[in-house]
Amino acid sequence: MIQSHAMTKSVLKMLWAFPLFTLMVSCDRPECKNANPVFNQHAPQTKVYKDELAKQLKIVDNSKLSYWMGIYQKTDGKEYIHANIQGDGLCAVLVLSIRESQNGIEGILRTKGMGYRGAELKHLRFDVLQDKSNTEFIFKSIESIID
């Protein structure tokens, strides 16, 4: 009877640990390595970084890209989401300006990103506004968040 009780306790510990382990692993995005020197030498908020990212987004296969929640940022009354973008040889940070649309990210904005870091942003859509003085990525929508 004592052996059976110890065995039951052991099984219960394993059953409790498995969902916890799964939860911890599920929020990790796949590792990617950046080979672009512009992304290594400049911050994601700089014009040179954003110009290079806009250029790369025009030449990669967008169907092979995935996006992962980084951080939420509010600066001078403006809201931003930093998303890790990767696939088809691209590994960078995409800083999205939140303007009119909050389609699919209401929870992220409400919690200021808390609890969403590392979540996959499925079917992220955004516009690229670019001129000589500024390059901006404007959030449009996401289909879902996989956490």
HELIX and SHEET records of a PDB file:
HELIX    1   1 ILE A    2  SER A   26  1                                  25    
HELIX    2   2 PRO A   37  GLN A   41  1                                   5    
HELIX    3   3 LYS A   47  ILE A   59  1                                  13    
HELIX    4   4 ASN A   62  LYS A   64  5                                   3    
HELIX    5   5 GLU A  106  ARG A  110  1                                   5    
SHEET    1   A 5 SER A  66  THR A  75  0                                        
SHEET    2   A 5 LYS A  78  GLY A  87 -1                                        
SHEET    3   A 5 LEU A  90  ILE A  98 -1                                        
SHEET    4   A 5 THR A 135  SER A 141  1                                        
SHEET    5   A 5 ARG A 125  GLN A 130 -1                                        
SHEET    1   B 2 GLU A 120  LYS A 122  0                                        
SHEET    2   B 2 SER A 144  ILE A 146 -1                                        
END                                                                             
